């Protein structure tokens, strides 16, 4: 996993912190692209975020409008929003216009495929005890019976009232997904996530139309256009955009607007430190994924209470980089002149 951070400062002393990331390969590429396009921001008004997003996109136009190049833009875009909110003395959620001051959250990191069943039950119970509202399990084992056994065991262990979701991470083909979704209907799941290939919109749409259990997908998509295509196919009940992955808050808000107009529910993927704000600014209740992987990078911690994640009231994202984040920094480049 690689993180790309942008620390931005204006001549009158306002600051913004932005981030993007890559799981597996891609981090050095994002960094290189960010370093090439960064000078386009010098001398600009940081309030004009949408204009600057376009300018950064044009600076790397031949690299395309999705994927790695826009993910590099994402770090600048988040920093510009952080700066604007901090300058206004508002949390990012308040700057955007929040509907609520906390979001429903669920735990992902206790239920990976390789986690033995006994440990899975211990992790799930501990997570609920800690105040994290829902539990997500990975499914998609080569042995389908094992998936069913594990979901059944967790449902029994936690009782009927705990929200439970499963995530197949694109492991099934269409006939398998049909069978598994049918079997999983009995467990009253909040959703079944990525049952099929992330770009198989027709397949996801057929599942969404066939079963009561909502279908969730969208985390792998990397642009507004890709999400628009998914929405037009009615391939998801829960849309799962990931702000850094789609190029920042500017594209995320455009996706959220389309999702809202289509009557979809929203469950942003990963980066809870950012998505807690974006989830609070969506019209209907969202689920934000509790993932503690990024915690060592920041001095602040999110407060979890009664199944919900509290939106920080500190200005901007409410985040500052930790000493640990600086110690782990491998490459760094500076542009402009310090005020
Ligand atoms: Mg997932």
py3Dmol code that shows the C-alpha trace and the ligand (Angstrom):
import py3Dmol

protein = """\
ATOM      1  CA  UNK A   1       0.000   0.000   0.000  1.00  0.00           C
ATOM      2  CA  UNK A   2       1.354   3.465  -0.948  1.00  0.00           C
ATOM      3  CA  UNK A   3       0.040   6.845   0.198  1.00  0.00           C
ATOM      4  CA  UNK A   4       0.399  10.101  -1.684  1.00  0.00           C
ATOM      5  CA  UNK A   5       0.097  13.213   0.493  1.00  0.00           C
ATOM      6  CA  UNK A   6      -0.146  16.832  -0.604  1.00  0.00           C
ATOM      7  CA  UNK A   7       0.645  19.602   1.872  1.00  0.00           C
ATOM      8  CA  UNK A   8      -0.394  22.946   0.457  1.00  0.00           C
ATOM      9  CA  UNK A   9       0.219  26.440   1.771  1.00  0.00           C
ATOM     10  CA  UNK A  10      -1.013  29.806   0.491  1.00  0.00           C
ATOM     11  CA  UNK A  11       0.948  33.041   0.648  1.00  0.00           C
ATOM     12  CA  UNK A  12      -1.343  34.284   3.401  1.00  0.00           C
ATOM     13  CA  UNK A  13      -0.637  31.224   5.532  1.00  0.00           C
ATOM     14  CA  UNK A  14      -3.636  28.941   4.960  1.00  0.00           C
ATOM     15  CA  UNK A  15      -2.917  25.234   4.772  1.00  0.00           C
ATOM     16  CA  UNK A  16      -4.460  22.133   3.273  1.00  0.00           C
ATOM     17  CA  UNK A  17      -3.676  18.423   3.550  1.00  0.00           C
ATOM     18  CA  UNK A  18      -4.747  15.983   0.857  1.00  0.00           C
ATOM     19  CA  UNK A  19      -4.258  12.311   0.206  1.00  0.00           C
ATOM     20  CA  UNK A  20      -4.551   9.662  -2.388  1.00  0.00           C
ATOM     21  CA  UNK A  21      -3.380   6.082  -2.318  1.00  0.00           C
ATOM     22  CA  UNK A  22      -2.764   2.917  -4.191  1.00  0.00           C
ATOM     23  CA  UNK A  23      -3.247  -0.593  -2.925  1.00  0.00           C
ATOM     24  CA  UNK A  24      -0.683  -2.879  -4.568  1.00  0.00           C
ATOM     25  CA  UNK A  25       1.188  -1.244  -7.498  1.00  0.00           C
ATOM     26  CA  UNK A  26       0.754   2.367  -8.612  1.00  0.00           C
ATOM     27  CA  UNK A  27       2.081   4.529  -5.766  1.00  0.00           C
ATOM     28  CA  UNK A  28       5.350   5.616  -7.443  1.00  0.00           C
ATOM     29  CA  UNK A  29       3.417   6.355 -10.651  1.00  0.00           C
ATOM     30  CA  UNK A  30       0.941   8.568  -8.789  1.00  0.00           C
ATOM     31  CA  UNK A  31       3.815  10.400  -7.129  1.00  0.00           C
ATOM     32  CA  UNK A  32       5.600  10.979 -10.440  1.00  0.00           C
ATOM     33  CA  UNK A  33       2.430  12.265 -12.102  1.00  0.00           C
ATOM     34  CA  UNK A  34       1.612  14.527  -9.144  1.00  0.00           C
ATOM     35  CA  UNK A  35       5.121  16.003  -9.236  1.00  0.00           C
ATOM     36  CA  UNK A  36       4.749  16.769 -12.945  1.00  0.00           C
ATOM     37  CA  UNK A  37       1.398  18.538 -12.693  1.00  0.00           C
ATOM     38  CA  UNK A  38       1.868  20.338  -9.322  1.00  0.00           C
ATOM     39  CA  UNK A  39       3.384  23.533 -10.803  1.00  0.00           C
ATOM     40  CA  UNK A  40       0.051  24.192 -12.583  1.00  0.00           C
ATOM     41  CA  UNK A  41      -1.373  25.250  -9.202  1.00  0.00           C
ATOM     42  CA  UNK A  42       1.199  27.949  -8.446  1.00  0.00           C
ATOM     43  CA  UNK A  43      -0.288  31.444  -8.477  1.00  0.00           C
ATOM     44  CA  UNK A  44      -3.884  30.159  -8.684  1.00  0.00           C
ATOM     45  CA  UNK A  45      -6.771  30.971  -6.333  1.00  0.00           C
ATOM     46  CA  UNK A  46      -7.283  27.846  -4.163  1.00  0.00           C
ATOM     47  CA  UNK A  47     -11.010  28.606  -3.878  1.00  0.00           C
ATOM     48  CA  UNK A  48     -11.581  27.729  -7.546  1.00  0.00           C
ATOM     49  CA  UNK A  49     -11.417  23.993  -6.916  1.00  0.00           C
ATOM     50  CA  UNK A  50     -13.412  22.766  -9.921  1.00  0.00           C
ATOM     51  CA  UNK A  51     -11.432  24.978 -12.286  1.00  0.00           C
ATOM     52  CA  UNK A  52      -8.165  23.732 -10.775  1.00  0.00           C
ATOM     53  CA  UNK A  53      -9.271  20.113 -11.102  1.00  0.00           C
ATOM     54  CA  UNK A  54      -9.744  20.708 -14.836  1.00  0.00           C
ATOM     55  CA  UNK A  55      -6.429  22.508 -15.096  1.00  0.00           C
ATOM     56  CA  UNK A  56      -4.602  19.593 -13.458  1.00  0.00           C
ATOM     57  CA  UNK A  57      -6.464  17.173 -15.707  1.00  0.00           C
ATOM     58  CA  UNK A  58      -5.450  19.132 -18.806  1.00  0.00           C
ATOM     59  CA  UNK A  59      -1.843  19.275 -17.610  1.00  0.00           C
ATOM     60  CA  UNK A  60      -1.791  15.467 -17.908  1.00  0.00           C
ATOM     61  CA  UNK A  61      -4.465  15.113 -20.583  1.00  0.00           C
ATOM     62  CA  UNK A  62      -2.650  12.513 -22.624  1.00  0.00           C
ATOM     63  CA  UNK A  63      -2.444  10.268 -19.539  1.00  0.00           C
ATOM     64  CA  UNK A  64      -6.243  10.005 -19.587  1.00  0.00           C
ATOM     65  CA  UNK A  65      -9.163  10.996 -17.357  1.00  0.00           C
ATOM     66  CA  UNK A  66      -9.337   7.998 -15.067  1.00  0.00           C
ATOM     67  CA  UNK A  67      -7.054   5.770 -13.075  1.00  0.00           C
ATOM     68  CA  UNK A  68      -3.582   6.688 -11.934  1.00  0.00           C
ATOM     69  CA  UNK A  69      -3.459  10.187 -13.422  1.00  0.00           C
ATOM     70  CA  UNK A  70      -6.709  11.385 -11.837  1.00  0.00           C
ATOM     71  CA  UNK A  71      -5.826   9.653  -8.562  1.00  0.00           C
ATOM     72  CA  UNK A  72      -2.764  11.921  -8.461  1.00  0.00           C
ATOM     73  CA  UNK A  73      -5.108  14.904  -8.970  1.00  0.00           C
ATOM     74  CA  UNK A  74      -7.217  13.535  -6.111  1.00  0.00           C
ATOM     75  CA  UNK A  75      -4.542  14.359  -3.519  1.00  0.00           C
ATOM     76  CA  UNK A  76      -4.498  18.025  -4.648  1.00  0.00           C
ATOM     77  CA  UNK A  77      -8.278  18.204  -4.802  1.00  0.00           C
ATOM     78  CA  UNK A  78      -8.651  16.898  -1.234  1.00  0.00           C
ATOM     79  CA  UNK A  79      -5.990  19.379  -0.050  1.00  0.00           C
ATOM     80  CA  UNK A  80      -7.862  22.264  -1.734  1.00  0.00           C
ATOM     81  CA  UNK A  81     -11.096  21.249   0.022  1.00  0.00           C
ATOM     82  CA  UNK A  82      -9.285  20.856   3.345  1.00  0.00           C
ATOM     83  CA  UNK A  83      -7.768  24.318   2.920  1.00  0.00           C
ATOM     84  CA  UNK A  84     -11.111  25.895   2.039  1.00  0.00           C
ATOM     85  CA  UNK A  85     -12.888  24.314   5.009  1.00  0.00           C
ATOM     86  CA  UNK A  86     -10.070  25.187   7.417  1.00  0.00           C
ATOM     87  CA  UNK A  87     -10.051  28.782   6.200  1.00  0.00           C
ATOM     88  CA  UNK A  88     -13.827  28.919   6.784  1.00  0.00           C
ATOM     89  CA  UNK A  89     -13.393  27.399  10.246  1.00  0.00           C
ATOM     90  CA  UNK A  90     -15.728  24.539   9.307  1.00  0.00           C
ATOM     91  CA  UNK A  91     -15.395  20.778   9.190  1.00  0.00           C
ATOM     92  CA  UNK A  92     -15.378  19.454   5.630  1.00  0.00           C
ATOM     93  CA  UNK A  93     -18.861  17.964   6.241  1.00  0.00           C
ATOM     94  CA  UNK A  94     -20.210  21.377   7.302  1.00  0.00           C
ATOM     95  CA  UNK A  95     -18.552  23.125   4.357  1.00  0.00           C
ATOM     96  CA  UNK A  96     -20.268  20.707   1.955  1.00  0.00           C
ATOM     97  CA  UNK A  97     -23.573  20.819   3.842  1.00  0.00           C
ATOM     98  CA  UNK A  98     -24.067  17.961   6.293  1.00  0.00           C
ATOM     99  CA  UNK A  99     -27.284  16.026   6.911  1.00  0.00           C
ATOM    100  CA  UNK A 100     -26.069  14.453  10.178  1.00  0.00           C
ATOM    101  CA  UNK A 101     -23.205  14.602  12.663  1.00  0.00           C
ATOM    102  CA  UNK A 102     -22.395  10.890  12.663  1.00  0.00           C
ATOM    103  CA  UNK A 103     -22.488   8.058  10.132  1.00  0.00           C
ATOM    104  CA  UNK A 104     -23.258   4.361  10.480  1.00  0.00           C
ATOM    105  CA  UNK A 105     -20.060   2.338  10.384  1.00  0.00           C
ATOM    106  CA  UNK A 106     -19.128  -1.292   9.931  1.00  0.00           C
ATOM    107  CA  UNK A 107     -15.996  -3.350  10.381  1.00  0.00           C
ATOM    108  CA  UNK A 108     -14.200  -4.966   7.455  1.00  0.00           C
ATOM    109  CA  UNK A 109     -10.865  -5.989   8.858  1.00  0.00           C
ATOM    110  CA  UNK A 110     -11.958  -8.875  11.118  1.00  0.00           C
ATOM    111  CA  UNK A 111     -13.404 -11.144   8.453  1.00  0.00           C
ATOM    112  CA  UNK A 112     -10.878 -11.886   5.731  1.00  0.00           C
ATOM    113  CA  UNK A 113     -10.988 -15.190   3.825  1.00  0.00           C
ATOM    114  CA  UNK A 114      -7.909 -16.538   5.594  1.00  0.00           C
ATOM    115  CA  UNK A 115      -9.257 -15.801   9.104  1.00  0.00           C
ATOM    116  CA  UNK A 116     -10.185 -19.110  10.807  1.00  0.00           C
ATOM    117  CA  UNK A 117     -13.870 -19.381  11.759  1.00  0.00           C
ATOM    118  CA  UNK A 118     -13.215 -19.352  15.534  1.00  0.00           C
ATOM    119  CA  UNK A 119     -11.163 -16.164  15.201  1.00  0.00           C
ATOM    120  CA  UNK A 120     -13.818 -14.658  12.933  1.00  0.00           C
ATOM    121  CA  UNK A 121     -16.445 -15.072  15.658  1.00  0.00           C
ATOM    122  CA  UNK A 122     -14.139 -13.537  18.288  1.00  0.00           C
ATOM    123  CA  UNK A 123     -13.285 -10.579  15.994  1.00  0.00           C
ATOM    124  CA  UNK A 124     -16.922  -9.949  15.099  1.00  0.00           C
ATOM    125  CA  UNK A 125     -18.080  -9.957  18.723  1.00  0.00           C
ATOM    126  CA  UNK A 126     -15.166  -7.706  19.800  1.00  0.00           C
ATOM    127  CA  UNK A 127     -15.982  -5.252  17.028  1.00  0.00           C
ATOM    128  CA  UNK A 128     -19.647  -5.022  18.040  1.00  0.00           C
ATOM    129  CA  UNK A 129     -18.531  -4.645  21.675  1.00  0.00           C
ATOM    130  CA  UNK A 130     -16.289  -1.732  20.621  1.00  0.00           C
ATOM    131  CA  UNK A 131     -19.303   0.092  19.205  1.00  0.00           C
ATOM    132  CA  UNK A 132     -18.774  -0.534  15.489  1.00  0.00           C
ATOM    133  CA  UNK A 133     -22.262  -1.004  14.078  1.00  0.00           C
ATOM    134  CA  UNK A 134     -21.994  -3.675  11.391  1.00  0.00           C
ATOM    135  CA  UNK A 135     -19.787  -6.594  10.421  1.00  0.00           C
ATOM    136  CA  UNK A 136     -18.598  -7.433   6.920  1.00  0.00           C
ATOM    137  CA  UNK A 137     -17.268 -10.839   5.957  1.00  0.00           C
ATOM    138  CA  UNK A 138     -15.286 -11.747   2.899  1.00  0.00           C
ATOM    139  CA  UNK A 139     -16.789 -14.538   0.825  1.00  0.00           C
ATOM    140  CA  UNK A 140     -15.649 -16.114  -2.437  1.00  0.00           C
ATOM    141  CA  UNK A 141     -13.785 -19.148  -1.091  1.00  0.00           C
ATOM    142  CA  UNK A 142     -13.043 -21.809  -3.702  1.00  0.00           C
ATOM    143  CA  UNK A 143     -15.309 -24.055  -1.588  1.00  0.00           C
ATOM    144  CA  UNK A 144     -18.720 -22.339  -1.700  1.00  0.00           C
ATOM    145  CA  UNK A 145     -20.013 -24.438   1.206  1.00  0.00           C
ATOM    146  CA  UNK A 146     -17.394 -22.790   3.414  1.00  0.00           C
ATOM    147  CA  UNK A 147     -18.773 -19.325   2.592  1.00  0.00           C
ATOM    148  CA  UNK A 148     -22.258 -20.400   3.596  1.00  0.00           C
ATOM    149  CA  UNK A 149     -21.033 -22.080   6.774  1.00  0.00           C
ATOM    150  CA  UNK A 150     -19.110 -18.961   7.868  1.00  0.00           C
ATOM    151  CA  UNK A 151     -21.929 -16.513   7.189  1.00  0.00           C
ATOM    152  CA  UNK A 152     -24.393 -18.793   8.991  1.00  0.00           C
ATOM    153  CA  UNK A 153     -22.050 -19.130  11.985  1.00  0.00           C
ATOM    154  CA  UNK A 154     -21.516 -15.382  12.313  1.00  0.00           C
ATOM    155  CA  UNK A 155     -25.236 -14.659  11.953  1.00  0.00           C
ATOM    156  CA  UNK A 156     -25.992 -17.181  14.711  1.00  0.00           C
ATOM    157  CA  UNK A 157     -23.191 -15.899  16.941  1.00  0.00           C
ATOM    158  CA  UNK A 158     -24.170 -12.228  16.713  1.00  0.00           C
ATOM    159  CA  UNK A 159     -27.945 -12.669  16.569  1.00  0.00           C
ATOM    160  CA  UNK A 160     -30.446 -11.276  14.088  1.00  0.00           C
ATOM    161  CA  UNK A 161     -30.146  -7.612  15.067  1.00  0.00           C
ATOM    162  CA  UNK A 162     -26.496  -6.979  14.076  1.00  0.00           C
ATOM    163  CA  UNK A 163     -26.162  -5.596  10.530  1.00  0.00           C
ATOM    164  CA  UNK A 164     -24.151  -8.077   8.468  1.00  0.00           C
ATOM    165  CA  UNK A 165     -22.767  -7.700   4.947  1.00  0.00           C
ATOM    166  CA  UNK A 166     -20.648  -9.923   2.680  1.00  0.00           C
ATOM    167  CA  UNK A 167     -18.030  -8.965   0.101  1.00  0.00           C
ATOM    168  CA  UNK A 168     -17.107 -11.372  -2.718  1.00  0.00           C
ATOM    169  CA  UNK A 169     -14.404  -9.126  -4.225  1.00  0.00           C
ATOM    170  CA  UNK A 170     -15.381 -10.102  -7.806  1.00  0.00           C
ATOM    171  CA  UNK A 171     -14.750 -13.805  -7.211  1.00  0.00           C
ATOM    172  CA  UNK A 172     -17.901 -15.294  -8.756  1.00  0.00           C
ATOM    173  CA  UNK A 173     -19.078 -15.869 -12.309  1.00  0.00           C
ATOM    174  CA  UNK A 174     -22.710 -15.089 -13.164  1.00  0.00           C
ATOM    175  CA  UNK A 175     -24.243 -18.534 -12.448  1.00  0.00           C
ATOM    176  CA  UNK A 176     -22.354 -18.832  -9.142  1.00  0.00           C
ATOM    177  CA  UNK A 177     -23.396 -15.319  -8.120  1.00  0.00           C
ATOM    178  CA  UNK A 178     -27.051 -16.170  -8.856  1.00  0.00           C
ATOM    179  CA  UNK A 179     -26.864 -19.280  -6.684  1.00  0.00           C
ATOM    180  CA  UNK A 180     -25.000 -17.588  -3.836  1.00  0.00           C
ATOM    181  CA  UNK A 181     -27.263 -14.531  -3.765  1.00  0.00           C
ATOM    182  CA  UNK A 182     -30.280 -16.850  -3.613  1.00  0.00           C
ATOM    183  CA  UNK A 183     -28.802 -18.840  -0.708  1.00  0.00           C
ATOM    184  CA  UNK A 184     -27.770 -15.656   1.146  1.00  0.00           C
ATOM    185  CA  UNK A 185     -31.287 -14.188   1.022  1.00  0.00           C
ATOM    186  CA  UNK A 186     -32.118 -16.081   4.246  1.00  0.00           C
ATOM    187  CA  UNK A 187     -29.457 -14.224   6.307  1.00  0.00           C
ATOM    188  CA  UNK A 188     -31.044 -10.768   5.989  1.00  0.00           C
ATOM    189  CA  UNK A 189     -27.773  -9.181   4.817  1.00  0.00           C
ATOM    190  CA  UNK A 190     -27.408  -5.403   4.475  1.00  0.00           C
ATOM    191  CA  UNK A 191     -25.803  -6.062   1.099  1.00  0.00           C
ATOM    192  CA  UNK A 192     -23.831  -8.460  -1.088  1.00  0.00           C
ATOM    193  CA  UNK A 193     -20.770  -6.657  -2.396  1.00  0.00           C
ATOM    194  CA  UNK A 194     -18.960  -7.133  -5.719  1.00  0.00           C
ATOM    195  CA  UNK A 195     -20.432 -10.542  -6.515  1.00  0.00           C
ATOM    196  CA  UNK A 196     -19.101 -10.168 -10.091  1.00  0.00           C
ATOM    197  CA  UNK A 197     -16.341  -8.520 -12.075  1.00  0.00           C
ATOM    198  CA  UNK A 198     -16.309  -4.803 -11.210  1.00  0.00           C
ATOM    199  CA  UNK A 199     -17.110  -3.824 -14.822  1.00  0.00           C
ATOM    200  CA  UNK A 200     -19.900  -6.390 -15.376  1.00  0.00           C
ATOM    201  CA  UNK A 201     -22.745  -3.880 -15.046  1.00  0.00           C
ATOM    202  CA  UNK A 202     -25.313  -6.086 -16.840  1.00  0.00           C
ATOM    203  CA  UNK A 203     -24.542  -8.964 -14.490  1.00  0.00           C
ATOM    204  CA  UNK A 204     -24.822  -6.814 -11.363  1.00  0.00           C
ATOM    205  CA  UNK A 205     -28.049  -5.252 -12.668  1.00  0.00           C
ATOM    206  CA  UNK A 206     -29.604  -8.710 -13.129  1.00  0.00           C
ATOM    207  CA  UNK A 207     -28.732  -9.619  -9.511  1.00  0.00           C
ATOM    208  CA  UNK A 208     -30.022  -6.288  -8.193  1.00  0.00           C
ATOM    209  CA  UNK A 209     -33.305  -6.846 -10.013  1.00  0.00           C
ATOM    210  CA  UNK A 210     -33.652 -10.504  -8.946  1.00  0.00           C
ATOM    211  CA  UNK A 211     -33.034 -10.443  -5.198  1.00  0.00           C
ATOM    212  CA  UNK A 212     -34.289  -8.579  -2.130  1.00  0.00           C
ATOM    213  CA  UNK A 213     -30.768  -8.344  -0.697  1.00  0.00           C
ATOM    214  CA  UNK A 214     -29.208  -5.116  -2.001  1.00  0.00           C
ATOM    215  CA  UNK A 215     -26.215  -5.347  -4.345  1.00  0.00           C
ATOM    216  CA  UNK A 216     -23.242  -3.087  -3.574  1.00  0.00           C
ATOM    217  CA  UNK A 217     -20.461  -2.255  -6.007  1.00  0.00           C
ATOM    218  CA  UNK A 218     -18.332   0.570  -7.453  1.00  0.00           C
ATOM    219  CA  UNK A 219     -15.142   0.599  -5.352  1.00  0.00           C
ATOM    220  CA  UNK A 220     -12.896  -0.346  -8.283  1.00  0.00           C
ATOM    221  CA  UNK A 221     -14.171   2.334 -10.644  1.00  0.00           C
ATOM    222  CA  UNK A 222     -11.897   5.312 -11.187  1.00  0.00           C
ATOM    223  CA  UNK A 223     -13.922   8.151 -12.710  1.00  0.00           C
ATOM    224  CA  UNK A 224     -17.268   9.964 -12.814  1.00  0.00           C
ATOM    225  CA  UNK A 225     -17.928   8.465 -16.238  1.00  0.00           C
ATOM    226  CA  UNK A 226     -17.371   4.885 -15.073  1.00  0.00           C
ATOM    227  CA  UNK A 227     -19.723   5.437 -12.140  1.00  0.00           C
ATOM    228  CA  UNK A 228     -22.258   7.109 -14.435  1.00  0.00           C
ATOM    229  CA  UNK A 229     -22.210   4.021 -16.627  1.00  0.00           C
ATOM    230  CA  UNK A 230     -22.812   1.776 -13.607  1.00  0.00           C
ATOM    231  CA  UNK A 231     -25.679   3.982 -12.392  1.00  0.00           C
ATOM    232  CA  UNK A 232     -27.325   4.037 -15.841  1.00  0.00           C
ATOM    233  CA  UNK A 233     -27.254   0.234 -15.874  1.00  0.00           C
ATOM    234  CA  UNK A 234     -28.915   0.178 -12.408  1.00  0.00           C
ATOM    235  CA  UNK A 235     -26.132  -2.206 -11.428  1.00  0.00           C
ATOM    236  CA  UNK A 236     -26.081  -1.302  -7.723  1.00  0.00           C
ATOM    237  CA  UNK A 237     -28.452  -0.624  -4.844  1.00  0.00           C
ATOM    238  CA  UNK A 238     -25.508   0.668  -2.790  1.00  0.00           C
ATOM    239  CA  UNK A 239     -22.936   2.663  -4.730  1.00  0.00           C
ATOM    240  CA  UNK A 240     -19.416   2.483  -3.281  1.00  0.00           C
ATOM    241  CA  UNK A 241     -17.326   5.327  -4.680  1.00  0.00           C
ATOM    242  CA  UNK A 242     -13.867   5.919  -3.240  1.00  0.00           C
ATOM    243  CA  UNK A 243     -12.933   9.621  -3.300  1.00  0.00           C
ATOM    244  CA  UNK A 244      -9.152   9.296  -3.821  1.00  0.00           C
ATOM    245  CA  UNK A 245      -9.691   6.521  -6.365  1.00  0.00           C
ATOM    246  CA  UNK A 246     -12.091   8.593  -8.512  1.00  0.00           C
ATOM    247  CA  UNK A 247      -9.864  11.684  -8.429  1.00  0.00           C
ATOM    248  CA  UNK A 248     -10.862  13.502  -5.239  1.00  0.00           C
ATOM    249  CA  UNK A 249     -13.847  15.219  -3.665  1.00  0.00           C
ATOM    250  CA  UNK A 250     -14.863  17.134  -6.817  1.00  0.00           C
ATOM    251  CA  UNK A 251     -15.586  13.963  -8.826  1.00  0.00           C
ATOM    252  CA  UNK A 252     -16.944  12.182  -5.724  1.00  0.00           C
ATOM    253  CA  UNK A 253     -19.616  14.869  -5.292  1.00  0.00           C
ATOM    254  CA  UNK A 254     -20.627  14.549  -8.951  1.00  0.00           C
ATOM    255  CA  UNK A 255     -20.992  10.794  -8.506  1.00  0.00           C
ATOM    256  CA  UNK A 256     -22.955  11.297  -5.264  1.00  0.00           C
ATOM    257  CA  UNK A 257     -25.273  13.718  -7.086  1.00  0.00           C
ATOM    258  CA  UNK A 258     -25.989  11.139  -9.779  1.00  0.00           C
ATOM    259  CA  UNK A 259     -26.471   8.426  -7.161  1.00  0.00           C
ATOM    260  CA  UNK A 260     -28.929  10.562  -5.226  1.00  0.00           C
ATOM    261  CA  UNK A 261     -30.900  11.403  -8.377  1.00  0.00           C
ATOM    262  CA  UNK A 262     -31.108   7.672  -9.168  1.00  0.00           C
ATOM    263  CA  UNK A 263     -32.349   6.877  -5.657  1.00  0.00           C
ATOM    264  CA  UNK A 264     -29.282   4.836  -4.681  1.00  0.00           C
ATOM    265  CA  UNK A 265     -27.812   4.333  -1.251  1.00  0.00           C
ATOM    266  CA  UNK A 266     -24.179   5.220  -0.665  1.00  0.00           C
ATOM    267  CA  UNK A 267     -21.413   3.319   1.103  1.00  0.00           C
ATOM    268  CA  UNK A 268     -18.037   4.914   0.303  1.00  0.00           C
ATOM    269  CA  UNK A 269     -15.071   2.564   0.053  1.00  0.00           C
ATOM    270  CA  UNK A 270     -12.034   2.724   2.416  1.00  0.00           C
ATOM    271  CA  UNK A 271     -10.364   5.926   3.830  1.00  0.00           C
ATOM    272  CA  UNK A 272     -12.858   6.458   6.678  1.00  0.00           C
ATOM    273  CA  UNK A 273     -10.963   9.587   7.773  1.00  0.00           C
ATOM    274  CA  UNK A 274     -12.157  11.317   4.586  1.00  0.00           C
ATOM    275  CA  UNK A 275     -15.407   9.475   3.904  1.00  0.00           C
ATOM    276  CA  UNK A 276     -16.870  10.183   7.352  1.00  0.00           C
ATOM    277  CA  UNK A 277     -17.312  13.780   6.089  1.00  0.00           C
ATOM    278  CA  UNK A 278     -18.588  12.828   2.632  1.00  0.00           C
ATOM    279  CA  UNK A 279     -21.021  10.267   4.052  1.00  0.00           C
ATOM    280  CA  UNK A 280     -22.485  12.872   6.414  1.00  0.00           C
ATOM    281  CA  UNK A 281     -23.133  15.139   3.415  1.00  0.00           C
ATOM    282  CA  UNK A 282     -25.169  12.534   1.467  1.00  0.00           C
ATOM    283  CA  UNK A 283     -28.957  12.813   1.526  1.00  0.00           C
ATOM    284  CA  UNK A 284     -29.714   9.367   2.949  1.00  0.00           C
ATOM    285  CA  UNK A 285     -27.946   7.403   5.675  1.00  0.00           C
ATOM    286  CA  UNK A 286     -24.618   6.007   4.505  1.00  0.00           C
ATOM    287  CA  UNK A 287     -22.386   3.199   5.741  1.00  0.00           C
ATOM    288  CA  UNK A 288     -18.716   4.088   6.208  1.00  0.00           C
ATOM    289  CA  UNK A 289     -16.146   1.331   6.381  1.00  0.00           C
ATOM    290  CA  UNK A 290     -14.135   1.136   9.608  1.00  0.00           C
ATOM    291  CA  UNK A 291     -10.610   0.342   8.493  1.00  0.00           C
ATOM    292  CA  UNK A 292      -7.841   1.194  10.958  1.00  0.00           C
ATOM    293  CA  UNK A 293      -4.994   0.846   8.443  1.00  0.00           C
ATOM    294  CA  UNK A 294      -4.432   4.601   8.025  1.00  0.00           C
ATOM    295  CA  UNK A 295      -4.626   5.449  11.750  1.00  0.00           C
ATOM    296  CA  UNK A 296      -0.823   5.509  12.366  1.00  0.00           C
ATOM    297  CA  UNK A 297      -0.485   8.220   9.706  1.00  0.00           C
ATOM    298  CA  UNK A 298      -2.477  10.809  11.668  1.00  0.00           C
ATOM    299  CA  UNK A 299      -2.324  12.373  15.121  1.00  0.00           C
ATOM    300  CA  UNK A 300      -6.115  12.264  15.479  1.00  0.00           C
ATOM    301  CA  UNK A 301      -8.522   9.352  15.975  1.00  0.00           C
ATOM    302  CA  UNK A 302     -12.161   9.056  14.973  1.00  0.00           C
ATOM    303  CA  UNK A 303     -14.640   8.619  17.782  1.00  0.00           C
ATOM    304  CA  UNK A 304     -16.867   5.536  17.540  1.00  0.00           C
ATOM    305  CA  UNK A 305     -20.041   5.361  19.588  1.00  0.00           C
ATOM    306  CA  UNK A 306     -23.189   3.232  19.536  1.00  0.00           C
ATOM    307  CA  UNK A 307     -22.500   1.811  16.100  1.00  0.00           C
ATOM    308  CA  UNK A 308     -21.653   5.163  14.599  1.00  0.00           C
ATOM    309  CA  UNK A 309     -18.618   7.192  13.613  1.00  0.00           C
ATOM    310  CA  UNK A 310     -18.747  10.771  14.870  1.00  0.00           C
ATOM    311  CA  UNK A 311     -17.926  13.450  12.279  1.00  0.00           C
ATOM    312  CA  UNK A 312     -14.980  15.464  13.642  1.00  0.00           C
ATOM    313  CA  UNK A 313     -15.826  19.108  14.353  1.00  0.00           C
ATOM    314  CA  UNK A 314     -12.246  20.294  13.830  1.00  0.00           C
ATOM    315  CA  UNK A 315     -11.778  22.520  10.754  1.00  0.00           C
ATOM    316  CA  UNK A 316     -11.257  20.764   7.415  1.00  0.00           C
ATOM    317  CA  UNK A 317     -10.668  17.021   7.462  1.00  0.00           C
ATOM    318  CA  UNK A 318      -9.533  17.456  11.046  1.00  0.00           C
ATOM    319  CA  UNK A 319      -6.306  15.592  10.305  1.00  0.00           C
ATOM    320  CA  UNK A 320      -2.599  16.264  10.729  1.00  0.00           C
ATOM    321  CA  UNK A 321       0.247  13.995   9.658  1.00  0.00           C
ATOM    322  CA  UNK A 322       1.932  12.055  12.452  1.00  0.00           C
ATOM    323  CA  UNK A 323       5.665  11.757  13.104  1.00  0.00           C
ATOM    324  CA  UNK A 324       5.281   8.155  11.990  1.00  0.00           C
ATOM    325  CA  UNK A 325       3.920   9.273   8.609  1.00  0.00           C
ATOM    326  CA  UNK A 326       6.929  11.547   8.169  1.00  0.00           C
ATOM    327  CA  UNK A 327       9.324   8.791   9.212  1.00  0.00           C
ATOM    328  CA  UNK A 328       7.777   6.456   6.617  1.00  0.00           C
ATOM    329  CA  UNK A 329       7.997   9.090   3.840  1.00  0.00           C
ATOM    330  CA  UNK A 330      10.194   7.768   1.046  1.00  0.00           C
ATOM    331  CA  UNK A 331      10.077  10.570  -1.496  1.00  0.00           C
ATOM    332  CA  UNK A 332       9.286  14.239  -1.220  1.00  0.00           C
ATOM    333  CA  UNK A 333       9.287  17.170  -3.628  1.00  0.00           C
ATOM    334  CA  UNK A 334       8.565  20.888  -3.051  1.00  0.00           C
ATOM    335  CA  UNK A 335       7.270  23.565  -5.411  1.00  0.00           C
ATOM    336  CA  UNK A 336       6.909  27.338  -5.121  1.00  0.00           C
ATOM    337  CA  UNK A 337       8.270  29.621  -2.450  1.00  0.00           C
ATOM    338  CA  UNK A 338       7.485  29.456   1.238  1.00  0.00           C
ATOM    339  CA  UNK A 339       5.481  32.451   2.499  1.00  0.00           C
TER     340      UNK A 339
END
"""
ligand_1 = """\
1
MG
Mg -15.068 -4.351 -1.106
"""
view = py3Dmol.view(width=600, height=400)
view.addModel(protein, "pdb")
view.setStyle({"model": 0}, {"cartoon": {"style": "trace"}})
view.addModel(ligand_1, "xyz")
view.setStyle({"model": 1}, {"stick": {}})
view.zoomTo()
view.show()
